[in-house]
């Protein structure tokens, strides 16, 4: 599990593309506030975030967008201020890549039988996010994001929040039994005759997990400091399993902590903690 806190994108300078609603909106944690391109041409739907120093990052997330199933993205990071020395290049890839690793879950003739990528209705369930997790932390002075979605039905691209972080993963992963759950927010009223009436709302995802084999240094420097810093207020990105690429969209979350569980020293040199994350909608 990777936990990403301290959004470095909020400390950077955003530029590039042609945006009718400003790129500064990506530094607002409210997902109702979006940057909106002037049109859907690739020249308009690109952006760069640059810093006045080298930052270290591993996680990049755009938790909400209007990107279509056919949208592609390329993320490039640079070591130098002039943006000539590349440190990382994702290549041009689908924002919503192959989700079904075999045709077994798909019925013959399904629209995504051949490519195995999620359909629009599935993408919409998770608010069309993009998550990128590097194999290791990398240094950068700038990161460029190139989006190509020229046939977007809205005629433009909308992006809510940009999250860039070094992330943290414990030496020993979370214990078995980690529990992702959708939490219903829908309302129900029952009439006198027993008929039920519903006000349907988007569910909020939650994720509960435990670390049981934290070293002394991890427990205090990473876990305790993180909980003290973010409280239940600051936004985070949690990636339960970076290697599970087919389910990255389903399992990853833009979220906050639901509560602070501190550190539990339970054996010599070993510490534990519990995590409860709640999705930001």
N, C-alpha and C positions, 0 to 999 in steps of 0.2 A: 504494500500500500504506500502510495506517495501522497503526502499532505503538502499542499502549496499555500504558503501565507506570504505576507508582505508583498503586495502587488507592485512590482518594479515599473510597470507601465504607467502608474500614476506619477512616477518621478521623471518620466521621459518627456521629450518633445515630439509631438505628432505632426506629420506633414505628408504631402503627396496626394495624388488623385484629384478628383473634383467632387466636392461634397456640399450638397445643399443644406444639410444639417451637419454641424461641425464635428470634426474628429475629436474635439475636446469632450464630446458626449461619451466617448469610450472610457473616460476617466470618472464617470459618474456611476456609482454602484447600482443605481436603480435601473432595472432591465426595461422599464418603460421609456427610458431615455436612450435614443439611438442616434448613431451617425448614419446619414442617408446620402447616398451618392446622387449626383445630378442626373445620371442616366446609368445604363447597364453595360457600357463599353468598358473593356479591361483598363483603358487609360484612366478612367474615372474611379475604378474600384480597387485601387492600390493604395497602400499607405506605408509609412516608415515611422518607427519609433526609435529615437536616438537619445543617447545619454552623454553627459559631460565627463564620464568616467567609464571604465570597464565594469559591466555588471555580469553576474553569473546566473545563468538560467538553465532550467531543464524542462519546465512546463510552460506551454502557451495555450490559452483557452479563449474562445469567444462563446460564452454560454448561450447566447440567443441571437438568431438572425432570421432573415427571410430567404436564405439561400435555397435554390432549387436542387432537385436530385442530381442534375447534370453539372452543378457548379464544381469548379476545380480551384485548387489553391496551391501556392508555392511559398514557402517560408525560407528566407535566406538571412543568415546573420553574418555580421562583419566584425573583424577584430579592430579595425582602424576607423578613425573619424571620417576619412575620405571615402569609406565604403568601397575599397578596392580589394581588400584581402578577405576572402570568404572563410568563415569558420564552420558554417553548416549550410547545407542546401537540401531541402526536402524533395526537390524535383516537383514537377507539376503532378498533383494527385487529386483524386476525387475527394471532396469534402466529406462525402458519405460513401466510404469504400465498401468492399465486399463484406457482408454481414453473415451470409450463409456459406459455410466452408464446404458444404456438399449440397447436392440437389435433394437429399433425403427429406428435409422439412418442407420442400416446395412441391406443389402439385404440378404435374406435366401441363404445360401451357400457361403457367403463371407468368405475369409480365416480367418478372425478374428471374425467370428460370435460367437464362444463359449467363447473366452477369452476377447473380447472387447478391446484388446490392439492395438496400432497403427501399421500399416504395415510399411515395410521398406521404401516405397516411401514417406510416411508422415514423418517418422523420419528424412529422408534425407533433407526435406524442411527446417528443423530448425537446421541442422548441428550436430545432435545427441548429444544434451546437457544433463547435469544432474543438477537438482536443488534440494536442500534440505533446508527446512525452519523449524526450531524447534518452538515449541509453545511459548518458552520464551528463553531469553539469558541464556547461560550456561558457566561455567568456565572450562578451560582445560589447561593441560600442553602439551598434545599430542593428535593428531587425526590420526587414522589409517583408510585407505580406502582399502577394499578388493574387487577386481573386478574378476569376473569369466565369461570369454567369450572364452572358449576353442575351440569353433568351428568358431571363427571369420574368415571370408573368406580371410582376409589379412594375416592370420597366426601370427598376433601380435596385440597389442593394442596401439593406439595413443591417447594421451590426450593433449589438448592445453589449457593452463592456469588453475591454481587452485586459486579459490577466496574464502577466508574465512573472514567473517566480523560479527560484532555484529548487524549491521543493525539498522534502526530506523523506527518506525511507530508512527505517530502522535496520540494523544489521540482521536481526531475526524478524521475519514477517509477522503479521497479525495471526492470531490463533484461528483454528478451524471453528466454524460456527458463526462467522460474521454475517450479519443479517440486514440485507437491503429490503425495504418495504415501501410500497406506495401508501400514503396516508390520505384517505378521502377527505375532501373539503366540501363535498356536495351536501345540500340541505334537503331534508325530507319532512313533509307535513302530511299527517294522516287525517282524512276526513271522517265525519261521523259514521259513514257507511263502510269505512275500512279502505276506501280507495286512497292510494298514495300519490302525492304530487312532489315532484323533484325540481330542485334548482341545481343543475349540474355545474360543477366547477372543476378546474384542472386539479388532479391530485398533487400532493407534495411528497416527494420522495424523502425517505430517511435511511440512514445507514448506521448500524451499531457494530462496533468491533472492539477487540481487546488485544493489547500487547502484553505478553507475559514474560518476555525474556530480554528486557531492556537492561543495558549496562548502567552503572552508576552515572556515567557521563551523559549517556543518551537521556536517561530519566530526568535529570535536572537541567542540563543545558538545552536539550531539545524540547522535551515534553512540557516540563514545568514552565520554562521561559515562554514557550509558545502560548500556553494557556493564560499566563499572566498578561501577555502582550495583546492577544486577540479578544479575550473575554468571550462573551456570547454575542459580540457586536460586529467585529471585523469579518469581512468576507474571506472565504477560503475556496480552494479547489481541491477535491479529494478524488484520487484515482485508485480504486481498490486493487486493480490488477493491470498494470501498464502492458503486460504481455498479451492480454486478452483483447487483441485488436478488433475481432468481430463484434464484441460487446462493449467497446469503449464508450460509445454514445449512451448505451443503456445504463452502464454502471457508474460512470463518472458524474460528478455533481459540482455545481457552483453552490456554495452553502455557507452556513455558520455552524458553530458548535451549539448544541442544545443545552449543554451544561458542562461544568468544569469538574473533572474527576480527580485531578491531582495525580500524585505518585504514590504507589503502594509498594514499599519494600517488604517482600515476603520471604526472601531467603538471602543468605549471604551473597552479596554481589549481584543479586537479581531483583528487578523491580517490574511492576506492572502498572497499567493504566487502562481505563475504558474510554472509548470514544463514542459520542453520539452526534451525528451530523444531521442537519435539517436543510433541505433545499431552499434556495432563494428563488422566488417566482417573480 
